[in-house]
Amino acid sequence: MSQSETEPRPTSTRVGFLGPFGTFTQQALQTLDDLRDAEHQPYRTVPDILDAVEAGEVDLGFVPIENSIEGMVNFTQDALAFDYHLVIQREVVIDIEHCLLAADGTTLDDVVEVRSIAVATAQCRQYLRTKLPDAEIVAANSTADAARTVSELGAPGVAALAPRVAADVYGLNIIASDIADHAGNQTRFVLVAKSGVPAPTGHDRTAVVVYQRSDEPGSLISILQEFAARRINLSNLFSRPTKNGGLGDYCFIMYADGHIADELVADTLRSLHAKQGKVKFLGSYPAAGGEGHSVREHADGRWRDADTWLADLRDQIGN
Ligand SMILES: O=C(O)C(=O)Cc1ccccc1
């Protein structure tokens, strides 16, 4: 009897990403060497990907969360903060080059309509306003989705704002390249799963959503003090409307250096929970490019010493 008849074949990991083929998200996913042999499954929108992860249709979801020009990708941040119980496993940062793609016969001078996902057109706002002031901007589900529809339509005067690679995928011409409003355009993507926290690497990030006590003034400062008092660097902090509490009801989405396995990070979260009431953990994961200052190296040793000291003290007093 062959091995395949006795043992179930190991199924490969399935990863859902923002499709169709040719998106920036797909490019970023292709940089993950250990997921090269995984099944890459395109989805139409970020919620579709996250639904698929929650439903177990795919093992992992891969989504954009931050752009160096546009800032936070709010629809992803909000989905992770409010709508799903998923944990970030990893992050990846890639360079982004925006191009205008069109079918044969369309030059830049002919363009009357530009299609793309809003987060991409926002990164080229000045270019579009100055070079194509009369062009209509039409929303698509992704850059590659825009390229796909431009290709299918074949209509003159319609262009997609999309990655260079999408020209090959959809048989279009590049009629303008590198058109973002600022140099060094980059996007951060994250891999999410239903559960699991990767082991600390020493260069990690921890993401949390902290709800402020609406009845207490100065709650942001008291939240920040929890991190500052433990010398934990925050790489990002922004407020988002909770959406249920009416105008002015906000929570904070925070990205801190360190890992939940670090005593100092754990203690910060414990204290935040005690003081603020509601904290949602979004994950601890290796920071891209080895960023994320190590919280553990010095602090954990000192913390263990302090723990031992306190335990001894309590022993002495019989508690
Ligand atoms: O639409 C895409 O190609 C995406 O992957 C989303 C996106 C759009 C613009 C910059 C980075 C990611």
Ligand as a Chemical Component Dictionary entry (heavy atoms), coordinates in Angstrom:
data_LIG
# 
_chem_comp.id                   LIG 
_chem_comp.type                 NON-POLYMER 
_chem_comp.pdbx_formal_charge   0 
_chem_comp.three_letter_code    LIG 
# 
loop_
_chem_comp_atom.comp_id 
_chem_comp_atom.atom_id 
_chem_comp_atom.alt_atom_id 
_chem_comp_atom.type_symbol 
_chem_comp_atom.charge 
_chem_comp_atom.model_Cartn_x 
_chem_comp_atom.model_Cartn_y 
_chem_comp_atom.model_Cartn_z 
_chem_comp_atom.pdbx_ordinal 
LIG O1 O1 O 0 -5.526 47.404 -5.130 1  
LIG C1 C1 C 0 -4.415 46.898 -4.891 2  
LIG O2 O2 O 0 -3.579 46.590 -5.745 3  
LIG C2 C2 C 0 -4.060 46.673 -3.493 4  
LIG O3 O3 O 0 -3.331 45.768 -3.215 5  
LIG C3 C3 C 0 -4.508 47.691 -2.486 6  
LIG C4 C4 C 0 -3.500 48.779 -2.518 7  
LIG C5 C5 C 0 -3.713 49.885 -3.307 8  
LIG C6 C6 C 0 -2.754 50.892 -3.339 9  
LIG C7 C7 C 0 -1.595 50.776 -2.603 10 
LIG C8 C8 C 0 -1.388 49.669 -1.840 11 
LIG C9 C9 C 0 -2.343 48.659 -1.778 12 
# 
loop_
_chem_comp_bond.comp_id 
_chem_comp_bond.atom_id_1 
_chem_comp_bond.atom_id_2 
_chem_comp_bond.value_order 
_chem_comp_bond.pdbx_ordinal 
LIG O1 C1 DOUB 1  
LIG C1 O2 SING 2  
LIG C1 C2 SING 3  
LIG C2 O3 DOUB 4  
LIG C2 C3 SING 5  
LIG C3 C4 SING 6  
LIG C4 C5 SING 7  
LIG C4 C9 DOUB 8  
LIG C5 C6 DOUB 9  
LIG C6 C7 SING 10 
LIG C7 C8 DOUB 11 
LIG C8 C9 SING 12 
# 
